[in-house]
Amino acid sequence: MSACKRLLYIVKHRGIWPSIWRRNVTTWSPVGAAFNAKPHRRLELFEKNVGLFGVPELSSPAGFEVTTKRALKDTQELVDKVCSSPPGAVTVETFDQLSDGLCKVADLADFVKVAHPDPSFREAAEKTCIEIGTVVEKLNTNVDLCRSLKNLLDNKDVFAQLDPETRKVAELFMFDFAISGIHLDEKLRKEAVKLHVKLLDLNNEFLMGSHLPNRIAKSAIPEYIHCHFATEGSFIQIGGLHAESSNDLVREVAYRIFLYPNADLMECLEELLKCRNKLAKLVGYESYAHRALQGTMAKTPETVMNFLQLLTDKLSERTAIDFEMIKDMKTKLNPLNAELMPWDPPYFSGVLRAERYNIEPSLYSPYFSLGSCMEGLNSLFTKLYGVSIMSEHPSAGEVWNDDVRKLAVVHETEGLLGYIYCDFFHRANKPHQDCHFTIRGGRQCQESGQYQLPVVVLMLSLPHPTKSAPTLLTPSMMENLFHEMGHAMHSMLGRTRYQHITGTRCATDFAEVPSILMEYFATDYRVVNQFARHYQTGQPLPQSMVARLCESKKVCGAADTQLQIFYSALDQMYHGKPQNRSTTDILKDMQHKFYGLPYTPNTAWQLRFSHLIGYGAKYYSYLMSRAVASMVWKQCFVQDPLNRDMGERYRREMLAHGGGKEPMLMVEGPGRFKGGTRAK
């Protein structure tokens, strides 16, 4: 074998994985090894650049313009086709193909604009997002396009012959037309499109601004706490709340500076909320919240506020006790500064948990190496669904950073279900949010007869492995990993015929159910015992430690939930009927009514509330989904979390439908199954 061929063989087959930390008792599986190793930089001298996610044009930023132009050309051809075709199943199929062509470009760009380390890629992707978004809003007010769908819905004989999933998708596409103002006259439709396009810009501006750090002169804060923050010349940069810091002053300074109002961002938020309300009123809704909640489990803002008030009333006594315990702990540790402030609960509740149950994260982390956690997920999915996750080496140019891992999701009889790209490790300029991104939705391609496999990205911000140890997760990091993988498996297992309803493309207050349900698996010893092993000795995590961890979650749980209720209520107020007062005044009012701790003058927490963009009027979804997930867990998995029969039924009744079935019908489905043997 020539030297050149030998080098190619090493790169391709032995590749990028160095030696890993050996266990004394067992060895890592391939998926565990892939995540417990620190990859070497790939040698791609002899490999063809396949482009991001295997899209050849995206080997360079200029490729976004090429893919955008092609998508827009295909879009026009499909619009012409559907407008000239007689009503039938082909109408819905063409609509979905049209939607898929735009989403495959826009969704990919939506991820790249926030996650790619190269600014030129991010800028090109952002331009694509705006261009595609503008076209989508114009299509949503295209009268001829709408008429072709309406002809199908009005033809009762033809519509009745369609299968239930196709009818549902047709109705969802018509709903998109309705909330976009298709019923308006031409002048008002154009105004609606202008508002949509303006909102694209405002959403992007607010989202980017909400993550930017604030800075303050070094001389303005005591020198002894400078070491806790990043420095830039004569300034201190503060990019977060430092909520877990044991230093009271560090937490207070971080809170006051990070949340200090930015006038430009404040103006952006005020304008964004005004535009959302104006658009909602224009297309016939009482408020933006009324428009946003159509099609959800909650249905109306009134239902949401009743839900939040019900939770508050139910938790009030426990919340008061929690705050009293937190205050007592602060008094004990800092008697000279005992007043409880908004920057205190996360730290002191953690102290309470650790003191009462001895759950110092460093005691748990050695058992939760990233590789072992991935092995645990693989084992869980195999037992519940007959699904395995397998590590694959990405091709040259396929991923945006060397430490991104690629997983193939394979069913024991159905074969390859899709791909998950795992962008798990911290890097500069990467958002510090755990996220799931749909890059490509699954669909049955009528044009080729093949099933288009779903592709998703999971983004975390974990520490890198070191020379002496793999990446070790705290219990909360491990739960977050399980949560996000719940989203990914929803995308993989939701084998719908149409991408418009694939996986997580369902009602927002239902989309979090599968991910929150995974948190229950992550804290059940019968599951944890399958994978939690000390990375050096191979010893299993003692059951008593898991029990202590579970019990500790009850400490200050009411106060934690009440904080989420406050955020949810604030979101509803921002998107309800306009009020003649500032967003800060509304925040003060809601904080007093739903949380109790005093508002801190000259702060604007709402400017860091990035969920206002993706979850506008829907932040309550986390709380409602948690209630539903608790019900599913108790009815289906609490007796046996590894039961294959329940796993398959849960997939069949809930995961498989994506957004193709009414959420409440799916919620009721698994509740019917409380026993029985595995289906033959």
VEXTORNU-847854 format. One record per residue (C-alpha): residue in one letter; x, y, z. Coordinates in steps of 0.2 Angstrom, whole numbers, padded with zeros to 4 digits, always signed. Layout:
BEGIN
AXYZ/...
***
This chain:
BEGIN
M+0000+0000+0000/S+0007+0017-0005/A+0010+0030+0008/C-0004+0041+0001/K-0016+0027+0001/R-0011+0022+0019/L-0014+0039+0025/L-0031+0039+0017/Y-0035+0023+0025/I-0030+0029+0042/V-0040+0045+0040/K-0056+0036+0034/H-0056+0020+0045/R-0047+0024+0061/G-0049+0042+0060/I-0051+0055+0072/W-0053+0045+0088/P-0038+0045+0100/S-0036+0033+0115/I-0050+0034+0127/W-0052+0032+0146/R-0053+0014+0149/R-0065+0006+0162/N-0059-0008+0173/V-0075-0018+0172/T-0082-0015+0154/T-0078-0006+0138/W-0087+0008+0129/S-0099+0004+0116/P-0096+0013+0099/V-0108+0027+0103/G-0100+0029+0120/A-0083+0029+0113/A-0088+0042+0100/F-0093+0054+0114/N-0080+0050+0127/A-0065+0054+0116/K-0058+0070+0111/P-0057+0070+0092/H-0041+0075+0083/R-0043+0088+0069/R-0048+0079+0053/L-0036+0078+0039/E-0047+0082+0024/L-0034+0085+0011/F-0040+0071+0000/E-0058+0072+0003/K-0071+0081-0007/N-0081+0094+0003/V-0099+0088+0003/G-0105+0105+0010/L-0115+0107+0026/F-0127+0093+0030/G-0122+0085+0013/V-0129+0100+0003/P-0115+0102-0010/E-0118+0121-0013/L-0115+0124+0005/S-0096+0121+0005/S-0095+0140+0005/P-0106+0155+0011/A-0110+0159-0007/G-0119+0143-0008/F-0134+0150+0002/E-0138+0162-0013/V-0138+0147-0025/T-0149+0136-0014/T-0161+0151-0011/K-0163+0155-0030/R-0166+0136-0034/A-0179+0135-0020/L-0188+0151-0026/K-0188+0144-0044/D-0195+0127-0038/T-0208+0136-0028/Q-0215+0146-0043/E-0216+0130-0053/L-0226+0121-0039/V-0237+0136-0037/D-0241+0136-0055/K-0244+0117-0054/V-0256+0117-0039/C-0266+0132-0046/S-0269+0123-0063/S-0273+0106-0055/P-0290+0099-0051/P-0294+0097-0033/G-0288+0081-0025/A-0274+0073-0015/V-0262+0080-0027/T-0267+0097-0021/V-0261+0093-0003/E-0246+0084-0009/T-0240+0099-0020/F-0243+0111-0005/D-0232+0100+0006/Q-0219+0099-0007/L-0219+0117-0009/S-0218+0120+0009/D-0204+0107+0011/G-0193+0115-0003/L-0194+0132+0007/C-0192+0124+0024/K-0176+0114+0019/V-0167+0130+0015/A-0175+0141+0028/D-0173+0129+0043/L-0155+0125+0039/A-0151+0144+0037/D-0160+0147+0053/F-0148+0136+0062/V-0132+0141+0053/K-0136+0160+0057/V-0134+0157+0076/A-0122+0142+0077/H-0109+0143+0063/P-0092+0149+0070/D-0088+0158+0053/P-0096+0175+0052/S-0097+0174+0033/F-0108+0159+0035/R-0119+0167+0048/E-0122+0183+0038/A-0126+0173+0022/A-0138+0162+0032/E-0147+0177+0039/K-0149+0185+0022/T-0157+0168+0016/C-0169+0168+0031/I-0175+0185+0028/E-0177+0182+0009/I-0186+0165+0011/G-0197+0172+0025/T-0203+0186+0014/V-0208+0174+0001/V-0217+0163+0013/E-0227+0178+0019/K-0232+0183+0001/L-0237+0165-0002/N-0248+0165+0013/T-0258+0180+0006/N-0258+0173-0012/V-0276+0173-0017/D-0274+0160-0032/L-0264+0148-0021/C-0277+0149-0008/R-0292+0147-0020/S-0284+0130-0026/L-0285+0124-0008/K-0302+0131-0005/N-0308+0122-0020/L-0303+0106-0012/L-0310+0109+0005/D-0327+0115-0003/N-0328+0100-0014/K-0336+0088-0001/D-0336+0073-0011/V-0318+0074-0016/F-0313+0080+0002/A-0322+0065+0010/Q-0312+0053+0000/L-0295+0059+0007/D-0287+0050+0021/P-0288+0058+0039/E-0270+0064+0039/T-0272+0072+0022/R-0288+0081+0027/K-0279+0087+0043/V-0264+0094+0033/A-0276+0103+0020/E-0285+0111+0035/L-0269+0117+0043/F-0263+0125+0027/M-0279+0134+0026/F-0277+0139+0044/D-0260+0147+0039/F-0269+0157+0025/A-0283+0163+0037/I-0271+0169+0051/S-0261+0178+0038/G-0275+0189+0032/I-0280+0180+0015/H-0298+0186+0018/L-0293+0205+0017/D-0294+0216+0002/E-0278+0218-0008/K-0272+0234+0000/L-0274+0226+0018/R-0266+0210+0012/K-0251+0220+0006/E-0250+0229+0023/A-0251+0212+0032/V-0236+0206+0022/K-0226+0222+0026/L-0230+0219+0045/H-0224+0201+0043/V-0208+0206+0034/K-0205+0220+0047/L-0207+0207+0061/L-0194+0196+0053/D-0181+0210+0056/L-0187+0214+0073/N-0187+0196+0079/N-0169+0194+0073/E-0164+0211+0081/F-0171+0206+0097/L-0165+0188+0097/M-0147+0194+0094/G-0148+0208+0106/S-0155+0197+0120/H-0139+0187+0121/L-0126+0201+0120/P-0116+0204+0136/N-0116+0221+0145/R-0101+0229+0151/I-0095+0241+0164/A-0079+0250+0169/K-0068+0240+0180/S-0067+0255+0192/A-0086+0254+0195/I-0085+0237+0204/P-0073+0230+0218/E-0057+0223+0211/Y-0058+0207+0221/I-0073+0201+0211/H-0065+0206+0194/C-0059+0188+0192/H-0077+0181+0191/F-0080+0190+0174/A-0073+0192+0157/T-0062+0208+0154/E-0060+0219+0139/G-0047+0232+0141/S-0053+0244+0155/F-0071+0236+0155/I-0079+0220+0163/Q-0090+0210+0152/I-0105+0202+0160/G-0114+0189+0149/G-0125+0180+0161/L-0133+0181+0179/H-0120+0170+0188/A-0134+0163+0198/E-0124+0149+0205/S-0110+0159+0212/S-0108+0158+0231/N-0103+0176+0232/D-0117+0188+0235/L-0109+0203+0227/V-0105+0193+0211/R-0123+0188+0210/E-0130+0205+0213/V-0118+0214+0201/A-0121+0201+0187/Y-0140+0204+0190/R-0139+0223+0190/I-0127+0224+0175/F-0133+0210+0164/L-0151+0216+0166/Y-0147+0235+0164/P-0159+0242+0151/N-0153+0244+0134/A-0162+0259+0126/D-0161+0252+0108/L-0166+0235+0113/M-0181+0242+0123/E-0187+0251+0108/C-0185+0235+0097/L-0196+0225+0110/E-0209+0239+0111/E-0210+0240+0092/L-0211+0221+0090/L-0225+0220+0102/K-0235+0234+0094/C-0232+0226+0076/R-0238+0209+0083/N-0254+0217+0090/K-0257+0227+0074/L-0255+0211+0063/A-0267+0201+0074/K-0280+0215+0074/L-0278+0217+0055/V-0282+0199+0052/G-0297+0198+0064/Y-0291+0193+0081/E-0294+0202+0098/S-0275+0201+0102/Y-0259+0193+0096/A-0261+0180+0110/H-0278+0175+0103/R-0270+0172+0086/A-0255+0163+0092/L-0266+0151+0103/Q-0277+0145+0089/G-0274+0126+0087/T-0265+0123+0104/M-0272+0113+0118/A-0276+0129+0128/K-0285+0137+0113/T-0287+0154+0121/P-0278+0167+0132/E-0292+0165+0145/T-0288+0147+0147/V-0270+0150+0149/M-0272+0163+0163/N-0285+0152+0172/F-0272+0138+0171/L-0258+0150+0178/Q-0269+0156+0192/L-0275+0139+0196/L-0257+0134+0198/T-0253+0149+0208/D-0267+0146+0220/K-0262+0128+0222/L-0244+0132+0226/S-0246+0147+0236/E-0243+0140+0253/R-0229+0129+0247/T-0221+0144+0238/A-0222+0154+0254/I-0213+0140+0264/D-0200+0139+0250/F-0196+0157+0251/E-0195+0157+0270/M-0183+0142+0269/I-0172+0151+0256/K-0172+0167+0267/D-0167+0157+0283/M-0153+0149+0273/K-0147+0167+0267/T-0148+0173+0285/K-0138+0159+0292/L-0124+0161+0279/N-0125+0180+0278/P-0134+0188+0293/L-0128+0205+0289/N-0137+0205+0272/A-0152+0194+0275/E-0165+0202+0264/L-0170+0190+0250/M-0168+0197+0233/P-0171+0191+0215/W-0153+0185+0212/D-0154+0174+0228/P-0166+0159+0225/P-0156+0149+0213/Y-0140+0149+0224/F-0148+0146+0241/S-0161+0133+0235/G-0146+0124+0228/V-0137+0125+0245/L-0153+0119+0254/R-0153+0104+0242/A-0135+0100+0245/E-0136+0102+0264/R-0151+0091+0266/Y-0147+0077+0253/N-0128+0079+0250/I-0130+0080+0232/E-0114+0090+0228/P-0113+0088+0208/S-0095+0083+0209/L-0100+0067+0218/Y-0112+0062+0203/S-0102+0068+0188/P-0089+0054+0188/Y-0104+0042+0185/F-0111+0053+0171/S-0098+0054+0158/L-0106+0060+0141/G-0102+0043+0133/S-0110+0033+0147/C-0126+0044+0146/M-0127+0042+0127/E-0125+0023+0130/G-0140+0024+0142/L-0150+0034+0129/N-0146+0020+0116/S-0151+0006+0128/L-0167+0015+0133/F-0172+0018+0115/T-0168+0000+0110/K-0179-0007+0124/L-0194+0005+0122/Y-0194+0006+0103/G-0182-0006+0095/V-0171+0009+0090/S-0152+0011+0090/I-0141+0026+0089/M-0125+0023+0079/S-0110+0035+0077/E-0105+0039+0060/H-0090+0049+0054/P-0096+0064+0045/S-0089+0068+0027/A-0077+0083+0024/G-0087+0099+0025/E-0103+0091+0032/V-0101+0098+0049/W-0097+0116+0055/N-0085+0112+0069/D-0073+0097+0072/D-0082+0092+0088/V-0099+0089+0081/R-0104+0071+0081/K-0116+0063+0069/L-0128+0049+0074/A-0138+0038+0063/V-0155+0032+0071/V-0159+0014+0065/H-0174+0004+0069/E-0173-0015+0070/T-0185-0019+0057/E-0189-0002+0048/G-0171+0002+0045/L-0163+0020+0045/L-0175+0033+0052/G-0165+0049+0051/Y-0149+0058+0057/I-0145+0068+0073/Y-0130+0080+0073/C-0124+0083+0091/D-0116+0100+0093/F-0113+0097+0112/F-0098+0107+0117/H-0095+0125+0122/R-0086+0137+0110/A-0084+0155+0108/N-0099+0165+0101/K-0110+0149+0103/P-0127+0152+0111/H-0128+0146+0129/Q-0145+0138+0126/D-0149+0120+0124/C-0159+0118+0108/H-0167+0106+0096/F-0166+0112+0077/T-0176+0103+0063/I-0165+0104+0048/R-0176+0093+0037/G-0193+0086+0040/G-0198+0068+0036/R-0210+0066+0022/Q-0216+0053+0009/C-0209+0060-0008/Q-0222+0057-0021/E-0210+0062-0034/S-0197+0049-0030/G-0207+0036-0020/Q-0194+0037-0006/Y-0196+0043+0012/Q-0186+0059+0015/L-0177+0055+0031/P-0178+0069+0045/V-0162+0078+0050/V-0160+0087+0066/V-0147+0096+0077/L-0146+0095+0096/M-0136+0110+0103/L-0129+0110+0121/S-0115+0119+0129/L-0105+0106+0138/P-0087+0106+0144/H-0074+0098+0133/P-0065+0082+0138/T-0048+0084+0145/K-0032+0073+0144/S-0037+0065+0160/A-0055+0063+0159/P-0070+0063+0147/T-0084+0076+0148/L-0092+0073+0165/L-0110+0079+0167/T-0119+0086+0182/P-0136+0079+0186/S-0144+0094+0178/M-0134+0093+0162/M-0138+0074+0161/E-0157+0079+0162/N-0155+0092+0149/L-0147+0080+0137/F-0162+0068+0140/H-0174+0082+0137/E-0166+0087+0121/M-0165+0069+0115/G-0183+0068+0118/H-0186+0081+0105/A-0174+0072+0093/M-0183+0056+0095/H-0200+0064+0092/S-0193+0070+0075/M-0186+0053+0071/L-0201+0042+0076/G-0215+0054+0069/R-0215+0045+0052/T-0229+0056+0044/R-0233+0057+0026/Y-0231+0076+0026/Q-0217+0086+0032/H-0229+0100+0037/I-0234+0090+0052/T-0218+0080+0055/G-0211+0077+0072/T-0211+0092+0083/R-0221+0102+0070/C-0236+0101+0081/A-0245+0112+0094/T-0232+0121+0104/D-0240+0116+0121/F-0239+0098+0115/A-0221+0098+0108/E-0213+0099+0125/V-0222+0083+0131/P-0210+0070+0124/S-0195+0080+0130/I-0201+0083+0147/L-0206+0065+0148/M-0188+0060+0145/E-0183+0069+0161/Y-0194+0056+0171/F-0183+0042+0163/A-0167+0052+0168/T-0171+0051+0186/D-0178+0034+0188/Y-0166+0022+0195/R-0171+0007+0184/V-0166+0018+0169/V-0151+0026+0177/N-0144+0009+0183/Q-0143+0004+0165/F-0129+0016+0161/A-0122+0027+0176/R-0105+0019+0179/H-0089+0028+0186/Y-0078+0032+0171/Q-0063+0025+0180/T-0069+0011+0191/G-0084+0005+0182/Q-0094+0005+0198/P-0113+0008+0197/L-0120+0024+0204/P-0128+0018+0221/Q-0147+0018+0222/S-0146+0029+0237/M-0138+0043+0228/V-0151+0042+0214/A-0165+0042+0228/R-0157+0058+0236/L-0156+0067+0220/C-0175+0063+0216/E-0180+0069+0234/S-0169+0085+0232/K-0179+0090+0217/K-0194+0093+0229/V-0184+0106+0239/C-0190+0123+0233/G-0199+0115+0219/A-0214+0127+0222/A-0204+0142+0221/D-0195+0136+0205/T-0212+0133+0197/Q-0219+0150+0203/L-0205+0158+0194/Q-0210+0150+0177/I-0228+0155+0181/F-0222+0173+0182/Y-0213+0172+0165/S-0228+0164+0157/A-0240+0177+0164/L-0228+0191+0158/D-0228+0183+0141/Q-0247+0183+0141/M-0248+0201+0146/Y-0236+0207+0133/H-0246+0199+0120/G-0264+0203+0126/K-0273+0219+0124/P-0261+0234+0123/Q-0259+0244+0139/N-0253+0262+0140/R-0238+0258+0150/S-0220+0252+0147/T-0215+0234+0147/T-0205+0237+0163/D-0221+0243+0172/I-0230+0227+0166/L-0215+0217+0172/K-0216+0225+0189/D-0234+0222+0191/M-0233+0203+0185/Q-0218+0200+0197/H-0228+0207+0212/K-0243+0197+0208/F-0235+0181+0202/Y-0218+0180+0211/G-0217+0191+0226/L-0199+0195+0227/P-0196+0214+0224/Y-0192+0221+0207/T-0175+0228+0206/P-0174+0247+0200/N-0165+0250+0183/T-0166+0232+0177/A-0176+0225+0162/W-0176+0206+0163/Q-0188+0206+0148/L-0174+0211+0137/R-0166+0194+0141/F-0182+0185+0138/S-0177+0177+0121/H-0192+0165+0122/L-0203+0180+0117/I-0197+0176+0099/G-0200+0158+0097/Y-0213+0156+0111/G-0223+0172+0109/A-0239+0170+0119/K-0234+0152+0122/Y-0221+0151+0136/Y-0234+0143+0147/S-0232+0128+0136/Y-0218+0121+0147/L-0230+0121+0162/M-0244+0113+0152/S-0233+0100+0144/R-0226+0096+0161/A-0243+0092+0168/V-0247+0081+0153/A-0230+0072+0154/S-0233+0069+0172/M-0249+0061+0167/V-0242+0050+0153/W-0228+0044+0165/K-0240+0039+0179/Q-0252+0030+0167/C-0239+0022+0156/F-0221+0020+0163/V-0221+0022+0182/Q-0223+0003+0184/D-0210-0002+0171/P-0200+0012+0162/L-0192-0001+0150/N-0208-0009+0145/R-0208-0012+0126/D-0226-0014+0124/M-0229+0003+0132/G-0215+0011+0122/E-0223+0005+0106/R-0240+0011+0111/Y-0233+0028+0116/R-0225+0029+0099/R-0240+0024+0090/E-0253+0035+0100/M-0242+0050+0102/L-0225+0051+0094/A-0230+0044+0076/H-0243+0058+0072/G-0232+0073+0074/G-0245+0088+0071/G-0257+0077+0062/K-0269+0073+0076/E-0278+0084+0088/P-0266+0086+0104/M-0280+0082+0116/L-0284+0066+0107/M-0266+0061+0107/V-0265+0065+0126/E-0280+0053+0129/G-0273+0039+0119/P-0259+0032+0130/G-0270+0034+0145/R-0281+0020+0139/F-0266+0008+0140/K-0262+0003+0158/G-0256-0015+0156/G-0256-0030+0144/T-0242-0040+0136/R-0231-0035+0121/A-0240-0036+0105/K-0235-0051+0094/
***
